[in-house]
Amino acid sequence: MTLRTPPLRSAHADAGASFTEFGGWEMPVDFGSIREEHRAVREAAGKFDVSHMGAVVVSGPDAAALCQRLTTNDATALDPGDAQYTAMTDADGVLLDDSVLYRRPAGDYLLVPNAGTDAATVERWRAHADGLDATVENRTEDYALVAVQGPDAVSLVDGRADADLAALDRFECADATVAGADCLVSRTGYTGEDGVEVFCDPADAAAVWEALDCPPCGLGARDTLRIEMGFLLAGQDFDAEEDPRTPFEAGIGFVVDLDTDFVGRDALVERTDPDERFTGVRLTERAVPRHGYEVRDADGRAIGTVTSGTLSPTLGDPVALAHLPADVAPGTDVSVVVRGAAKSGTVEAPPFLHADE
């Protein structure tokens, strides 16, 4: 299968990036050191090419109604310039994807599904648009997306823009010119740090990228940053077919508004108190927990499986994410089986990284 490539692929190759396949895309995994890229974001700023994320535009008189029908949060509460974290579920309440939904300043909606799911998302949304005057377009190839993250990120991008980006609140977006290019800029991100994400025409991607004077970062650092915060990765921390979870099991029940009417709502009303919940484990022994490793209780019984794990660059400790029985409380002693050896740890509700660390 031929991999899709982001508009900045050649620039990344010139910068010495190593590449990996992700969601059907060939994306930079690092530019030399995941640890250094991670540290740049935590201490100052780093830039990521995240053009592998989907871009689905929903427009027309009934666009809001369609967005409400297919997302779990209250899409009708969005004013132009607002965004919200949300989820999509099937009729059984199973989590299909998590996403950010924007109501752009012009009034239409931009949904950003996870990598490789754009075509399936468009097909599903069109299938559910019966009776509504709404148009659903796959615009993934029409946008490049650059995320700039870190304590200095907003001021860095603000200095290259014609709008007051610092005035944006979290989950707000605005049209702005950045490095001479027309862009949509949102105060969002996937690292736990402040920052912005910049949508632009692929033809302008190189100019925007080069104008942002901070280290380039790859998917490796993006992964370690999001694991420290306990952020979900679709296809790894949940999968509708291989590891089906409801939003309540996956720890994002806060994006489910049961007072709205969406596909899966009726099933979720009965499933707000699940038997298993998404949580974290911090190991007290040196080892790297990986996806699929078994989690055991103090008596050696299997109680769950690691979905994501890493050696935290910030904390210096091995940390993991897992679905464990709901009655296994933070502070409970557990172990993770790493290459056949049980490594001691403690259950810890993410985020692992707190404001004072």
C-alpha positions as CSV (number, residue, x, y, z in Angstrom):
1,M,0.0,0.0,0.0
2,T,1.3,3.4,-0.9
3,L,1.6,5.7,2.1
4,R,0.2,9.2,2.1
5,T,2.8,11.9,2.7
6,P,2.4,15.3,4.4
7,P,3.1,18.5,2.4
8,L,6.3,19.0,4.4
9,R,7.7,15.5,3.8
10,S,10.8,16.8,1.8
11,A,11.5,19.5,4.4
12,H,11.5,16.8,7.1
13,A,13.9,14.6,5.1
14,D,16.3,17.6,4.6
15,A,16.2,18.1,8.4
16,G,17.3,14.5,9.0
17,A,14.0,13.1,10.2
18,S,13.5,9.4,10.7
19,F,10.1,8.3,9.4
20,T,7.5,5.8,10.4
21,E,4.1,4.6,9.1
22,F,1.2,5.9,11.1
23,G,-2.5,5.6,10.2
24,G,-1.5,5.1,6.5
25,W,0.8,8.1,6.5
26,E,4.6,8.3,6.3
27,M,5.4,10.7,9.2
28,P,8.5,11.9,11.0
29,V,9.0,10.0,14.2
30,D,12.0,12.1,15.3
31,F,14.6,14.6,14.2
32,G,17.5,13.1,16.1
33,S,16.4,12.8,19.8
34,I,12.9,12.1,21.1
35,R,14.1,13.1,24.6
36,E,15.4,16.5,23.4
37,E,12.3,17.2,21.4
38,H,10.1,16.3,24.4
39,R,12.2,18.6,26.6
40,A,11.9,21.5,24.1
41,V,8.1,21.3,24.4
42,R,8.0,21.1,28.2
43,E,10.5,23.9,28.6
44,A,10.0,26.3,25.7
45,A,8.4,25.4,22.4
46,G,8.5,22.8,19.7
47,K,6.6,22.4,16.3
48,F,4.9,19.3,15.0
49,D,3.7,18.5,11.5
50,V,0.3,16.8,12.2
51,S,-1.1,17.0,8.7
52,H,-2.0,13.3,9.0
53,M,-5.0,14.3,11.0
54,G,-8.2,14.4,9.1
55,A,-10.2,17.5,8.0
56,V,-13.9,17.1,7.5
57,V,-16.0,20.2,6.7
58,V,-19.7,20.1,7.5
59,S,-21.8,23.0,6.1
60,G,-25.4,23.9,5.2
61,P,-28.5,24.9,7.1
62,D,-28.6,21.7,9.1
63,A,-24.8,21.4,9.7
64,A,-25.3,21.9,13.5
65,A,-28.0,19.3,13.7
66,L,-25.8,16.7,11.9
67,C,-22.8,17.5,14.2
68,Q,-25.2,17.1,17.2
69,R,-26.5,13.8,15.8
70,L,-23.0,12.3,15.5
71,T,-21.0,13.7,18.4
72,T,-21.4,13.2,22.1
73,N,-20.8,16.8,23.3
74,D,-23.2,19.6,22.8
75,A,-22.3,20.8,19.3
76,T,-25.2,23.3,19.4
77,A,-23.4,25.3,22.1
78,L,-20.6,26.2,19.7
79,D,-20.5,29.8,18.6
80,P,-18.3,30.9,15.6
81,G,-14.8,30.8,16.8
82,D,-15.4,28.0,19.4
83,A,-14.1,24.5,19.5
84,Q,-14.7,21.5,21.7
85,Y,-13.2,18.1,22.4
86,T,-15.8,15.4,21.6
87,A,-16.3,11.8,20.7
88,M,-18.2,9.7,18.2
89,T,-20.0,6.5,19.2
90,D,-22.0,3.8,17.5
91,A,-25.5,2.8,18.4
92,D,-24.2,0.6,21.3
93,G,-22.3,3.5,22.8
94,V,-18.9,2.1,21.7
95,L,-16.3,4.8,21.1
96,L,-15.4,5.1,17.4
97,D,-13.1,8.1,17.6
98,D,-12.3,11.1,19.7
99,S,-11.9,14.4,17.9
100,V,-12.0,18.2,18.1
101,L,-15.0,19.9,16.5
102,Y,-14.5,23.5,15.4
103,R,-17.1,26.0,14.5
104,R,-15.1,28.2,12.2
105,P,-15.5,32.0,12.2
106,A,-17.4,31.7,8.9
107,G,-20.0,29.5,10.7
108,D,-19.4,26.1,9.2
109,Y,-17.9,23.2,11.1
110,L,-14.5,21.5,10.9
111,L,-14.1,18.0,12.4
112,V,-10.6,16.6,12.9
113,P,-10.8,12.8,13.0
114,N,-7.7,10.7,13.8
115,A,-5.2,9.7,11.2
116,G,-6.5,7.3,8.5
117,T,-10.1,7.6,9.5
118,D,-11.1,10.6,7.3
119,A,-12.7,8.6,4.5
120,A,-14.7,6.3,6.8
121,T,-15.8,9.3,8.9
122,V,-17.1,11.1,5.8
123,E,-18.9,7.9,4.6
124,R,-20.6,7.5,8.0
125,W,-21.6,11.2,8.3
126,R,-23.1,11.2,4.9
127,A,-25.0,8.0,5.7
128,H,-26.5,9.7,8.8
129,A,-27.4,12.9,7.0
130,D,-30.8,11.6,5.8
131,G,-33.4,14.3,6.1
132,L,-30.9,17.0,6.8
133,D,-29.7,19.8,4.5
134,A,-26.0,19.4,5.2
135,T,-23.0,18.8,3.1
136,V,-20.0,16.7,4.3
137,E,-16.7,17.1,2.5
138,N,-13.3,15.3,3.0
139,R,-10.8,18.2,3.0
140,T,-7.9,16.4,4.4
141,E,-5.7,17.0,1.3
142,D,-6.6,20.7,1.3
143,Y,-4.9,21.5,4.6
144,A,-1.6,21.3,6.3
145,L,-1.7,21.3,10.1
146,V,1.2,22.5,12.2
147,A,1.0,22.3,16.0
148,V,3.3,24.6,18.1
149,Q,3.4,23.5,21.7
150,G,5.1,24.7,24.9
151,P,5.2,27.6,27.4
152,D,6.6,29.9,24.7
153,A,4.4,28.6,21.8
154,V,1.6,31.2,21.8
155,S,4.0,34.2,21.9
156,L,6.2,32.6,19.2
157,V,3.3,32.2,16.7
158,D,1.7,35.5,17.8
159,G,4.9,37.3,16.7
160,R,4.4,35.9,13.2
161,A,0.6,36.7,13.0
162,D,-1.5,39.7,12.2
163,A,-4.0,38.8,15.0
164,D,-3.8,38.8,18.7
165,L,-3.5,35.1,19.2
166,A,-2.7,35.5,22.9
167,A,-6.2,36.8,23.4
168,L,-7.6,33.4,22.4
169,D,-8.9,31.3,25.2
170,R,-8.4,27.5,25.3
171,F,-10.6,25.9,22.6
172,E,-11.1,29.1,20.7
173,C,-10.0,29.7,17.1
174,A,-9.6,32.6,14.7
175,D,-8.7,33.4,11.2
176,A,-5.2,34.9,11.0
177,T,-2.4,35.6,8.6
178,V,0.8,33.7,9.8
179,A,4.0,34.3,7.9
180,G,2.0,35.8,5.1
181,A,-0.4,32.8,4.8
182,D,-4.1,32.7,5.5
183,C,-4.6,30.3,8.4
184,L,-7.1,29.1,10.9
185,V,-5.4,29.2,14.3
186,S,-6.8,27.4,17.4
187,R,-5.6,27.3,20.9
188,T,-5.5,23.6,21.2
189,G,-3.0,20.8,21.4
190,Y,-2.1,17.2,22.5
191,T,0.8,17.7,24.8
192,G,-0.5,19.1,28.0
193,E,1.3,22.4,27.4
194,D,-0.1,25.7,26.1
195,G,0.0,26.1,22.4
196,V,-1.8,26.5,19.1
197,E,-2.6,24.5,16.0
198,V,-2.3,26.2,12.6
199,F,-4.3,25.1,9.6
200,C,-3.1,26.4,6.3
201,D,-3.0,25.6,2.5
202,P,-0.4,22.9,1.7
203,A,1.2,25.4,-0.7
204,D,1.9,27.7,2.3
205,A,3.0,25.0,4.7
206,A,6.8,25.4,4.1
207,A,6.6,29.2,4.7
208,V,4.7,28.8,7.9
209,W,6.9,26.0,9.1
210,E,10.1,27.8,8.5
211,A,8.8,31.0,10.1
212,L,8.3,29.3,13.4
213,D,11.7,29.4,15.1
214,C,11.6,26.4,17.4
215,P,12.8,22.8,17.2
216,P,11.0,20.4,14.9
217,C,9.4,17.4,16.8
218,G,8.2,14.1,15.6
219,L,5.5,11.6,16.6
220,G,7.9,10.0,19.1
221,A,7.9,13.1,21.3
222,R,4.2,13.6,20.7
223,D,3.6,10.2,22.1
224,T,5.7,10.6,25.2
225,L,4.1,14.0,25.9
226,R,0.6,12.7,25.6
227,I,1.3,9.6,27.7
228,E,2.5,11.8,30.6
229,M,-0.8,13.5,30.4
230,G,-2.9,10.4,30.0
231,F,-4.4,11.5,26.7
232,L,-6.0,8.8,24.6
233,L,-4.6,7.5,21.3
234,A,-7.2,6.1,19.0
235,G,-6.4,2.6,17.8
236,Q,-4.1,2.0,20.8
237,D,-5.9,3.0,24.0
238,F,-9.3,2.0,22.5
239,D,-10.3,0.3,19.3
240,A,-14.0,-0.2,18.2
241,E,-13.2,-3.7,17.0
242,E,-10.3,-5.1,18.9
243,D,-10.7,-3.2,22.3
244,P,-14.2,-1.7,22.3
245,R,-14.7,0.9,25.0
246,T,-17.4,3.4,25.9
247,P,-16.3,7.1,26.6
248,F,-17.0,6.4,30.3
249,E,-14.6,3.4,30.3
250,A,-12.0,5.4,28.3
251,G,-12.0,8.2,30.9
252,I,-13.6,10.9,28.7
253,G,-17.1,10.8,30.1
254,F,-16.8,14.6,30.5
255,V,-17.4,14.9,26.7
256,V,-20.7,13.1,26.9
257,D,-23.8,15.3,27.3
258,L,-26.7,12.9,27.9
259,D,-29.1,15.8,27.7
260,T,-28.5,15.9,23.9
261,D,-29.6,13.4,21.3
262,F,-26.8,11.6,19.5
263,V,-26.2,8.1,18.1
264,G,-25.3,5.9,21.1
265,R,-26.9,8.2,23.7
266,D,-29.6,5.7,24.7
267,A,-27.0,2.9,25.2
268,L,-24.7,5.2,27.2
269,V,-27.5,6.2,29.7
270,E,-27.3,2.6,31.0
271,R,-23.5,2.5,31.0
272,T,-22.3,5.5,33.0
273,D,-20.8,3.4,35.8
274,P,-18.5,0.9,34.0
275,D,-16.8,-2.2,35.5
276,E,-13.4,-1.0,34.1
277,R,-11.9,2.4,33.7
278,F,-8.9,4.0,32.0
279,T,-6.2,4.8,34.5
280,G,-2.4,4.8,34.9
281,V,0.4,2.8,36.5
282,R,3.8,4.2,37.6
283,L,6.5,1.5,37.9
284,T,8.9,1.6,40.8
285,E,11.4,-0.7,39.0
286,R,13.3,0.2,35.9
287,A,11.5,-1.2,32.8
288,V,9.6,0.1,29.9
289,P,5.9,-1.0,29.8
290,R,4.5,-1.5,26.3
291,H,1.2,-2.0,24.6
292,G,-0.2,-5.4,25.4
293,Y,1.8,-6.1,28.6
294,E,-0.2,-7.8,31.3
295,V,-1.1,-5.9,34.6
296,R,-1.4,-8.0,37.7
297,D,-2.7,-7.4,41.2
298,A,-0.7,-8.0,44.4
299,D,-1.6,-11.7,44.3
300,G,-0.3,-12.2,40.8
301,R,-3.7,-12.3,39.1
302,A,-4.1,-10.7,35.7
303,I,-6.4,-7.6,36.0
304,G,-5.7,-5.7,32.8
305,T,-3.5,-4.9,29.9
306,V,-1.2,-1.9,29.2
307,T,-2.5,0.1,26.3
308,S,0.3,2.7,26.1
309,G,3.6,3.1,28.0
310,T,6.9,4.8,28.1
311,L,9.9,5.9,30.2
312,S,8.7,9.4,31.1
313,P,11.4,11.9,29.9
314,T,10.2,14.5,32.4
315,L,9.8,12.3,35.5
316,G,12.4,9.6,34.8
317,D,9.9,6.9,35.8
318,P,8.3,4.2,33.7
319,V,4.6,5.0,33.2
320,A,1.7,3.1,31.6
321,L,-1.9,3.6,30.7
322,A,-4.4,0.7,31.1
323,H,-8.0,-0.3,31.5
324,L,-8.3,-1.8,35.1
325,P,-11.3,-2.8,37.2
326,A,-13.1,0.3,38.5
327,D,-12.6,-0.8,42.2
328,V,-8.7,-0.8,41.8
329,A,-8.1,2.6,43.4
330,P,-5.1,4.9,43.0
331,G,-2.3,3.8,45.3
332,T,-3.0,0.1,44.8
333,D,0.1,-2.0,44.4
334,V,0.2,-3.8,41.0
335,S,2.9,-5.2,38.7
336,V,3.4,-5.1,34.9
337,V,4.9,-8.2,33.2
338,V,7.8,-6.9,31.1
339,R,9.6,-9.6,29.1
340,G,8.4,-12.3,31.4
341,A,9.3,-10.5,34.6
342,A,6.8,-8.8,36.9
343,K,7.9,-5.2,37.6
344,S,6.4,-3.5,40.7
345,G,4.3,-0.4,40.4
346,T,1.4,1.6,41.8
347,V,-1.9,2.6,40.2
348,E,-1.9,6.4,39.6
349,A,-4.7,8.3,38.0
350,P,-3.3,10.4,35.1
351,P,-2.0,12.9,34.4
352,F,1.3,11.7,35.7
353,L,2.8,15.2,35.2
354,H,1.5,17.9,37.4
355,A,1.9,21.7,37.2
356,D,4.7,21.8,39.8
357,E,6.8,19.2,37.9
